[in-house]
Amino acid sequence: MVRLLIGAIIGALLGGGLGALLAVTGEGEVFIASDQPITEDQVLAKLQSQGWMNVQMARVDRYIEVIASKNDRVSHLTVDTLTGQLIADDREDY
């Protein structure tokens, strides 16, 4: 009985955490609009068209983590490949 109760509590906490993550990430700016998952090539092309250089990317599950530079400033952003939304972005408007 105690194991069942502990399992239920852990499950509720994990489920609540995932729900909060989805609620927070569901509000991001659309970086690339697409009805299909986006690729690293699409992200690279978009950033290069905006003048970003030295673009480095790493795929982490469904996200693409990016580090790029522009005007001697290094910025980081995270793109959700399933929705095309920005999850994290510290770029400034240039």
C-alpha positions, 0 to 999 in steps of 0.5 A, a space after each residue: 500500500 505504501 509503495 502504491 501511494 509513493 508511486 502515485 505521488 511521484 507520478 503526480 509530481 512528474 505529470 505536473 512538471 511535464 504539464 507546466 513545461 508544456 504550458 510554458 513552452 507552448 507560448 513561444 514565438 514561431 521561428 519557422 512556420 511549418 506543418 512538418 518537423 523542421 530541420 537543422 538546415 532550415 534553422 541554419 538558413 533562417 539564421 544566415 539570412 538574418 546575418 548570423 554567423 558561426 552558427 553551431 547546433 546540437 540536437 537534443 531530443 526534439 529541440 535544436 540548441 543553437 549558439 550563433 554570433 552577430 555584431 560581436 555578440 554571441 547568442 543562444 536559442 532553442 527551437 522546438 523542431 515539432 512546432 517551429 517555436 522558440 523555446 529560449 532566445 537571448 538574441 536582441 533585435 539588430 
